[in-house]
Amino acid sequence: MEAWLPRNWTGRFLSTGNGGLGGCIQYADMSYGSALGFATVGANNGHNGTSGAAFLKCTRVLADFVFRSIHTNVLVGKELTHRFFGAPHTKSYYLGCSTGGRQGLKSVQDFPEDFDGIVAGAAAADHNHLLARSPHFFLLTGSPNSPSFLTIDQWVNVVHPDVLRQCDEIDGVKDGIIEVPDLCEYDPSGLVCREEEGQQEQNTSCITAEQAKTAKEVYKPLFIFGKFAYPRFQFGAEGAISPLLFGGQVSTITAIRSRSSDTSIRFTLY
């Protein structure tokens, strides 16, 4: 673990989380917190590297990943802060996204006294079904040469603006933010090229009917053998996340984490 103890300490303590399957300290979050006067700590989640290989046949490392790393990091970090500054912290906070968001929720569940407040962004909860959802998108988008495939440019510059156009003002404010994604019922049919617009590949402002079907299907919840497995993809995130989930590769997000989606799933399901 590491502790960054700033000269301009405000009396506040901040623990940071991790990302993916990785055992990497989130230095950007450490820098952000300490620059604002927080005594900031981070840990490697119980293992080094960016894959789940360390989990295989090692329940201790798995326990670190699930809950123990963050809690231990907090206990040690608070003691270090007290000894260094000669006074205890006044408030304790947590900041994490994705796996870090999941760690934040787990901290609330198991160790509610660790923090006074938590920012748990995009929490990667229900990890096994989350990993099942990632390769599921390839079945919908197809490979880059498939008629159903949308390019990253189309997700970012065609679909995303259309999602905002339909759902941004549901909360009564046009600000480029979909405040309540669950109220959005997006319909991409208006993006389908009309015959008079000519060939779709020559028009960057519209998509084919088959591509529109893809843009509709990716937002549906995941069902496995007819049983609900994971919530639907959130409207508004298609621009930022499209390279990871809609890039035309099998299990893009897990492949990025460990170079092989097969080994990633095998290790994390152990």
N, C-alpha and C positions, 0 to 999 in steps of 0.2 A: 504494500500500500504506500501511498504518498500523502503527505499533508503540506499544503501551501498556507503559510501563516503570514498574512500581510501586515505591513507596518501600520496601515490605516484601519486596523481591526475595529469593527463596529460592535463587537460583542456577539455577533451572530455566527452560527455554525452551519455549514452546508456539506452534505454528502452527495456525491455524484454516482450515477449508475453506469451500466455497460451497454453494449450493443450486440445484436445477433447472438451467435454462440461464443463470441470472443472473450478472451481474457486480456483485454486491452483497456488501460486507463483512458478515460475520455478527457484528454488534455485541453480540448477547446472549452469544455464545461468547467474544468479546474481554473483555467485562465479567466473565464467569465466571472465565476464566483469570487475569486480572490481579488480581482480588480474592483469589485463592488464592496470590498471590505469584509467578506465572509472568510472565516477560517475554513478552508475547503479541503476535503479529503476524497481520495479515489482509490480503488483497489482493482486487482486483476481478475476478480470473479473466481478465484481459486485455481486458475490455470493460466498458462501463457499461450499465445497464438490466437488464431481466428476461427478454429474449427472445433467440433465436438469430440475430437479423437481422444482427449484426455478423460472423457466420461466412461469409456469402455471398461467394464469390470472394475470400476473404482467409485464406489458409492460415496466416498468422502468428497471427491471433486464434484460429483453431482449435487450433493448437499450444499456445497459452497455456491454452486450456480443457482440453485433454487432459492436459498434464503440466507445461508450462513455468512457469506462474504460481506454483504452489505451490513448486517447486524454487527459483526465483529469489527468491521471498519468504523462503524459509528462509535462503538464502545471505546476502542483504542484512540480514535480521532478526538473524541471529547476529552479524554484524559490528557492527551498530548497538548491540546489547546489550553487546558487549565494550567498545566505545568509551565508551558511556554509564556503565557501572558500573566500568570499569577492570579487568575480569576476565572470562574466558570462562565460558560456561554450564557447568554440571556434568552436566546431563541434558537431553535434547531430546525433546519429545513432539508428537504431532499429535492433533487432535480434529476430526471432521467427520461429517456424516450425509447420506444420500441422495447427491447429487453429491459432497458432502464425503467420504462413505464411499468412493466410487469413486476420488476423488483420493488417499485414504489408501492404498488397495490399489495404485494406480499408483506411488505413492512407494516402497512396499516393493519393487515389481517392478523399477523403474528406478534408484532412488536409495536403496538400503538403508542407506547411511551417514548419511542426513539425520536419522533419528530413532532413539531408544532404545526407544520404544514408541508404538503407534498405537491410537487408538480409531476404528474405521471402522464407523459405524452404518448399517444399512439401505443398503448400498452399491448405487448405481444403475449397476451394471456392465452390459456388453453393451447400450450405449445405444440402438442402432437397434431391437433386438428389444424393449427396454423400452418404447419409444414405440409399437411395434406392439401391445403388450399393453394399454396404457391404453385405447384406443378399443374394444378387444375386449370389455371388460366391458359396454359399452352393448348389444352384441348379445345378452348374457345377461340383463341386468336389464330392458331396454326403457325406454321413457319413463315418467314418473311416472303416466300414466293407463293403463299396461299392466298386465294381470293378473299378470304375472311380477315386477313391480316391488315392492321393499321400501322403505319409508321409512327415513330416517336413524334415526328413533326405534325402528323394528323391528330394525335392525341393532345398535343400541347396547343396547337394553333387552330384546330377546327372543333374538336369535341369539347375541350375544356371551356373555351369561351361560350359555347352553346349551353353547357351545363350551368354556367354562371348566369347566362341570360334567362334561363328558365327558373332557376332556384335561388339566386342571390337575394332577391327582394321578398322572399317568403317571410322574413322577420321584419319587413317594413322598411329596411334600410339597404340602399344600394352602395355597398362598400367593398365588393370583391371577395366577400367572405360568406360562405354558406353556414350560417349560425346553427341551424338545426337540420343536418343532412337527412335525418330519418323522415322528415316531412317532404323531401324532394322525390318526385315521381318523374324522372327524366325520360323524355321521348326523343330519340335521335332521328326519327323519320324525316324531320324537316331538313336534314343535312343531305339527303339523297339527291344526287345530281339529276336534273331534268334532262330529257332527251335533247332539248335545244341547246343545252350547255356543252354538248359534244362528249368526247371521250373523257372519262373520269381522270385518267392519268395526266391529262392536259389542263385540269382544273384543280387548283389547290384549295378551293373554298367549299368543296362538297365531297361526298364519299358514295360508294356504291351501296346498293340495298343489302348485299351480303356483309359489308363492313358495318352498316348500321345495325344489323342483327348482332354482330359481335359487341358493338358499343352498348347494346341493350343487355346482353347476356352476362357480361362481366360484373354487372352490379347486383346480380342475384345471389342470395345466400347459397352456401355449399350444402348439398345433401349427399349422404353416402348410403347407398342401398335404401333410399327413401327416407332416411332418418336425418334430421337436422344436425349439421356438424359444425358450421361456423357462420357468423353473421355476414351480411353482404358487404361488399366493398363500398367505402364511403364516397359519396358524390363530392367533387371538388378536389380530390386527391389524384385524379387521373393524370394531371400534368407532371407532377413531381415524381410519382411512383412508376410511371409507364416504362422507363428503362429497366427497372427491376422485375416487374411482373408481366409486362406486355411486350417484351423484347423478342419474342419468337424463339425462345429456348426453353427446354424442359427444366422446370424448377429453377429459374434464373436466380432467385434470391438465395436459395440454399446452395446453389453452385458457387455463387460469389463468396459465401461464407467459408466453404471448405474445398473448393475446386472440384468437388464431385458431389452431386446431389444424392447419389446412392449411399456413399459413406456418411454423409451428413445425417441423413435420416436414420441410418443404422445406429449411429452413435447416440443420437438424441433420443431414440426410442428404447435404448437399452434399459 
